[in-house]
Amino acid sequence: MRERTGPILRMLARLRVLRALDGLQDPAAREASPFLFLVAIVLALLLAILEVDLNSAELRSLGLMGDAFSADPVFKSP
């Protein structure tokens, strides 16, 4: 079990060192810009759209996604 946790502990120690070095900067400089926030939201939405498109067959088989223009046959003209 020691062999598995060794690399993880070394990685965590390196991340703590990097975080400590980052803390030396001005705290106001660490604030995210609104444009970066907008880009992150747009990318997340694109990822969600692509995931739904990729798994559309599975979603249809589960009944979670139907046809975009489906209507009850009773209301269709002859």
HELIX and SHEET records of a PDB file:
HELIX    1   1 ARG A    2  ASP A   22  1                                  21    
HELIX    2   2 PRO A   27  ARG A   30  5                                   4    
HELIX    3   3 PRO A   34  LEU A   54  1                                  21    
HELIX    4   4 SER A   56  LEU A   62  1                                   7    
HELIX    5   5 PRO A   73  PHE A   75  5                                   3    
END                                                                             
